Amino acid sequence: MSTMEAEESAPLLTVENLVVEYPSKKFRAKPFRALTDINISIGQGETLGLVGESGSGKTTLGRAVLGLAPVTDGRITFEGRDISHATRKQRRTLSRDLQVVFQDPYTSLNPALEIGAILAEPLGVQGLEQTAARKRVKELLDQVGLPSDAIHRLPREFSGGQRQRVAIARALALSPKLIVCDEPVSALDLSTQARVLDLFLQIQKDTGVSYLFVSHDLDVVRHISHRVAVMYHGEIVEQGPAAVVTRDPEHPYTQRLLLASPVPDPDRQEQRRADRHRLLDSQRHQHEQAGAVA
């Protein structure tokens, strides 16, 4: 689905004025504010890339959508329903439509269970009988490009890329409408990254699933996203079409992220490094001038 088509339909997910705070461990200290006034939306069949450095708050936003981070203020709406403070029972029902793929495919898979059991687990929780579950597991393995004999193998018998395919298959088991992808390719080598990203794109084309795709890499989100939101110190500093934000960004922080992305050409990489240093020096000079005026 194109960006225009996704925008014309009602948003699947809406986050409005979201604030997330964690209590301080120090006596009487103010709570730590992880997210401030976050506003995003994701349409049907759309991918929103959420990009920023470590500690920017992007993973916290994904966790808040999944109900794993406390919502202090604001609202999260999924298919018109307020899920900001959904109960455990409500979250179990939501899991049919809202799933997650984590960064490390090995730690997110039970090492003691065969792949077939891992994929059948969410199906059993939702009450699917065994014959139908076995059929669905075979469909999932085919969908993510794994052989049928993977059913009887353990996670440790697969490569990192193959394990991530298993994690994607598990997320797809209940045919969700939205998948939160938390740095799903950052632990993989570049060639494997490309294959897994192409798999995400093909699955979206085939099923119409939406993604909230969390990454620190602008090149990755450019490849997979319709729109991009850039996070810095718990706030969204820039948001717009992927082609614009990842190639001609307006905010100085996004510009630094772009110049920090590695490129295979040594001459271009050297030029990027020089441009980034010039940008940092210019911004430092501006801050010093502003401080002197103040």
Secondary structure, 3 states (H helix, E strand, C coil): CCHHHHHHCCCCEEEEEEEEEECCCCCCCCCEEEEEEEEEEECCCCEEEEECCCCCCHHHHHHHHCCCCCCCEEEEEECCEECCCCCHHHHHHHCCCEEEECCCCCCCCCCCCCHHHHHHHHHHHCCCCHHHHHHHHHHHHHHCCCCHHHHHCCHHHCCHHHHHHHHHHHHHCCCCCEEEEECCCCCCCHHHHHHHHHHHHHHHHHHCCEEEEEECCHHHHHHHCCEEEEEECCEEEEEEEHHHHCCCCCCHHHHHHHHHCCCCCHHHHHHHHHHHHHHHHHHHHHHHHHHHHC
